Amino acid sequence: MPPHRFVEYDAARVRSWRWLSLPLLLVVWAALALLVHDSIFPGPIEVARRIVTLATAGTLLPDLVRTLLRCLAAMTIALPLGAGLGVLLGRVRTLDDLFGSWLTVALNLPALIVGVLVYIWLGLTDLALVLAVTLSKLPLVAVTLREGARALDPAYEEHARVYRLSLDRRLRQIAGPQLLPYALAALRNSLALVWKIVLIFEILGSDGGVGFRIGIYFQHFDVADILAYTAAFVACVFVIDALLLATLERRVLKWQARRG
């Protein structure tokens, strides 16, 4: 049998195991629920029933949409600003020496403190929430792209100068392909964190959303509804990751392979 068939077989086997991951999680969840009282740790069937009830009541879907829109707004602002700042610091040594420590402080500043301060300054509004999330995630994007900008191959820059390429062609044909892996890493890492930060800020103060609703259920010790909102939100994030991010990564990798 040719060697490549072993590779194809292994890949197919990995994909088959991947399909068993989520059912296995549900089985473990149900088994743990049997060992604990239902009011403390409801099982997946009870949580699914609560999801249907909340969706029928008309509260679940609006809260999910509101939270997802806040995440989208924050990422739409944080990604381009953070990427531009990171590339600038990575390419201009003087600016990096002056403001690199600022970026380190911002990166290590707890998001909770940022949220509390912004809420005090601007009030409990959607603008304050989105701004707080943006300020919390922008340093992560900037640091990632700064490392990518530092890693740009100087040989390509020399070729660009020799052939007098325009700035647009330098960005598209030289800098862009080299920065793409860092941009994808920044996107995935930021999305993995932004959901959690938005929920925390919604619990602190908002007029709706998944975090707002979980805060209310926490006050009533309603574990079933907390898990129902959590499961629904995680399912949305999982779908976004599988349909959007995974598809984007595959297309970028194929594009880079064709260029190579």
Buried (B, 14 or more C-beta within 10 A) or exposed (E): EEEEEEEEEEEEEEEEEEEEEEEEEEEEBEEEBEEEEEEEBBBBEBBBBBBEBBBEEEBBEEBBBBBBBBBEBBBEBBBEBBBEBBBBBBBEEEEBEEBBEEBEEBEEBEBBEBBBBBBEEEEEBBEBBBBBBBBBBBBBBBBBBBBBBBEBEEEBBEEBEEEEBEEEEBEEEBBEBBBBBBBBBBBBBBBEBBBEBBBBBBBBBBEBBBBBBBBEBEEEEBBBBBBBBBBBBEEBBEEBEEEEBEEEBEEBEEEEEEEE
